[in-house]
């Protein structure tokens, strides 16, 4: 039995009215966003002013692109205040359907929380497994009858608990390898990779730390970040943390760091003006209509902040040696 359906959420009324093309009588208040609502947005920033962030894109069997995301609660946030997790879908990267929100009190967490942090999902023929950061130190799993639910707890206990590993256990990213094996990547500063069991709520063995040669990140050389992601292309495994990338011919590494692939010199002025241009580019890679893309956080819009973020879609190309080419953040991703 899958008892949990996705529900409504609340977003700034003015931003929702702008996306709907209607007037907003009370711009300071929040408006209720119902599941099934379709919003049109074919440019960056994506769905501006809703607090749509930490986007992980997954292609569903029916051709829809699903986005499992977090939700910055308010433009007045002074810290990471995130009260639910979101699912969105699109068939054309222009019309975006709000599939609904999952609230922590509906899950084994059992209580309200403002720490509904980053998330990702594994879509399989047997259903969907949705991996959730329960704050910075626990990862939980939900099992869905479809990519949008309904849902039930995959386990009452966290898949990764605070005491399991050194560092903070958050920001899960799922990866299905060429041989059919399924893995969960997570961590802060140090990244861990664990092979998932057939139940997708356990590991076949303890997750192992990934070695990165000469790492660098938004805080300088020698350090990575959180927000890891894995994808594979043409013989290379790409381990990324925000807009920084490393490559290996082996899933388990070691990985050689290539540095950042976001280039402020290529960005439109409105996106490049942020001093911390490469900071908090939490995102994921996806292919759609024969093109490669990266979808990631952005807070360049007037009214946005590091605690109330938008997202951007950025076309990606690869050099002949496998390195991700410098990418440009622009209004259009076409």
N, C-alpha and C positions, 0 to 999 in steps of 0.2 A: 504494500500500500504506500502511495506517495501522497501524504496529506497536505503538503505545504505548497501553496500557489504563490506566484509572485504578485505583489500588490502595488499600490500607488506610492508616490513619494512627493516631496515638496521642494520646489525650486523658486528662485526669485521671479516674481510675477512679471516684472518688466522685461526680463530676458525671454521668458516664455512667450509673452505677447509679441515681442519683436520677431521671433521665429514663426509664430502663427500668422503674422501679418495683421494683427488686430491691435486696438488701443488698450492701454493699461490704466485703469482708473486709480489704482493705488500702487505706485511703483515700489514702495518700501516693504510691502508685505510679501508673503510667500503664496504661491499658487499650487494647487494640487495637480500633479501630473499623473494621468491615468494610464494603466497598461493598454496598449493598442494605439496610443496616440502616435501619429505620424508627423514628423517635422522635416521640413526641407532645408538642407544646408549642403551646398556643393563647393564650399571654399573654407579656407583657414582664417581664423580658428574655427574648429568644428564645434557646432552647438554652443556658441559663445555665451557665457554668463550663467550656464546651468550648473557649473561645478563638476563637469564631466572629465575624469582624469584616470591615470594609471590604466590605460586601455590595453587589453589583450584580445587580439583578433583571432578567430577560429572559423574555418569554413565548414558549414554544415552540409550533410549529404544532399539536401534539397537545393543547394546553390546559394543560400543566404550566407552572408558574412555576419557572424555573431561577435559582439564586443562585450566582454566581461570587464566591468570597470568599477572604479570606486567613485565616491560622490562627496566632494567638499560641500559641507552643509550650508555655508553662508558667506557672502562677501565680507562680513565683519570678522571672520575667523582670524584669530591670532595664534593658532596652533593647528595641528592636524585634527580637525573635528569632522568625523565621517560616521554617519549614523546608520547607513545601509549600504548594500552592494547592488549594482545595477547590471541589467542585461539589455542590450540594444541589438537591432538587426538592420541590415540593408541588403538590397539586391543590386544597387547601382551606385553606391557611394554618394548619393544625393538625397534620397528619401530614407529617413531614419525612423524606425519603429521602436518605441519604448516598450519593451517586453515586460518590464516590471522590476520591482525592487524586492530584495530579500533582507529582512530585518534580523538582527542577531537574537532577539528574544524568541523568534520562531525556531531557532536551532538549538543544539545541545548547549550552547552558551547560556541560554535560559534567562537572559536579562538584557535590558537596554545597554548599549555601549556606543561610545563615540570613537571607537578605535576599529572601525571596519576597514582595514587596510587592504593592500593589494591582493589580487585574485587572478586565477586562470582556470581554464576548463579543458578536460580531455573528452572529446566527442568520439564515441565508439558505437558499433552496431548494437551493443547491449545497453546503451544509455549514455548519460553524461555524468562525469565526475567533476565536481566543482570544488577547487581548492581555495581556501579562504585564509587570509592573515587575520587571526584573532589578536589584534594588537601586534606589538613587535616581536613576540616571543613564542607564539603558538600557531600552528597550521592545522586547520580542520578540513573535513571533507564532507560534501553533500553529494547525494546520488539523485540524478534526475531521470525521469522517464523519457525525456527529450531534451534538446539543448536549452529549452526554456522552462523545463519542469513539466509537471509538479515535482516536488523534491521531498527527500527524507534525509535524515542524518545517515551518512555512510558508516559512522561509528560515533559512539557517545564520547569517546576519548580523542584528544588531538592526535593527528598522525605524527606531528613533531611537537614535543613539549619543551618547555623552557629549560629543563635540566638535561635534555638529551645531548646537546652539542655546545661547544664554546661559541660565544657570539650570539647574535640575535637571529632567531629562526623565523624569518618572514619573507614576503615577496616570492611566493611559489610560481614556478613556470614549468609547464609540462612539456615533454618532448617524446615523440614516437620515432624510434630509430628505423633504419632501413630494414633491419631484420625482424621488425615487429615488436621488439622490446619497448617498454614504456618507462619513462624516468621522470623524477621530480627534482628540479633544481631550485635552490633557495639559499638565502644567507645575506649577511652584511659584512663587507670587507673580505671575509673568507666565504667562498661559495662551496656548497655541498651538493653532491649528485647522488641520488639513491634510486635503484631499480625498483619499480613498483611490482608488488605481487599481483596475482591474477584477480584478487578482490579489489585492487586499486586503492585500498585503504591501509595497506601495510607495505613494508619493504622486504625484499628477499634477503637483504643483508644490510648492516648499518651503512648509511650514506657516507661517502668518502669526500674528503676535501680535494678541490681541483687546484692543481698548480698552474700559476700564471707567471710567465717569464717577463720581467720588466714591466709590471703593471703601471698604469696611470689612470687618473680619473679627474673629476672636476675639482678635487681638493689637492691636486698636484701629483708628482711622480711617486711611485712606491705604494700608492693606495688605490683601491678600486672604489666601491660605493655599495649600495644595495641594488635593488631592481635588476637582477640578472635575467637573461633570456638566452635560449639556445635555438638555432636553426641550422639546417644542412643545405648545402648547394655544391654540386659539381666536385664532390670529393673532399670538401672542407666542412668541418664543424665550426660554427661561429658562436662564440660565447661573447655576449654583450652585456654591459651594465650601463643603462642609459644610452648615450650616443658614443660610447667607447667600445672598441671591438678587439677581440683576440681570436686567433684561428689555430686549428689543429687538424691533422688527418685522423686523429683518434678521439673518440668521444670522451674518453677518460683523461685526455691530455697527455703531456703538458700543453698549454696554450701559449702562443707567442702574441704579445700585445702589438696591435697596429696603431693604437692611439684613437683619437676622435674622428668620427666621420661627418659630424655637423660642422660646417664652415661658415662662420659669421660673415666672411667676405662675399659669400654667394647669396646670403639671405636678403630678402627685401628689408628696407630700412625699418619698417614697423616691427619686424621680428628681431632684427639685430640690435635694437637699441637697448635691450636688457643687458646689464653689465654681466650677470651670471648666465651668459648665453648657453653654456653647456651644462648648467646645473639642473638636476631633477628631470632628465629626459626619459622618465620611466615609460617604456613602451614595448612594442612587439613588431615582428616582421610578418608580412603576409603577401601572398600572390593573389591577384584579382584581374580578370580579363587579360591575362597574358603579361601583366606588368608586376614589378616588385615594388613593395611599399614598406614604410615604417610609420607606425602611428604612435605618438608620444605626447607627453605633457608639454604645456607651454603656458607661460604667464606674462606674455608681452602685451596683451590687450590692456588698455586703460581700464582700471577697475579690477583687474586680476591681481593676484599676489602669489607668493610661494605657498600660501595656505588656501587659496581659492583659485583653482587652475582651470584652464581649458585644455584641449588637445589639438594636435595638428597631424595631418597626413603628409608624408614626404616621399616622393618617388626615389627609388634606390637603384643604382647601377653598380656592377662589379667590374673591376679591372681584369685584364687577362691573367694577371698573377694571383687572382682570387681576392685581393684587398677590396673592401667596400669603398667605392669612389666617394670623394667629397660630395655631400648632399646639401641641397638648398632648401631652406624653409621659406616658402612663398605662399601668396594668397591662393593660387590655383595649384592643385595637384594633378591636373589633366595633362 
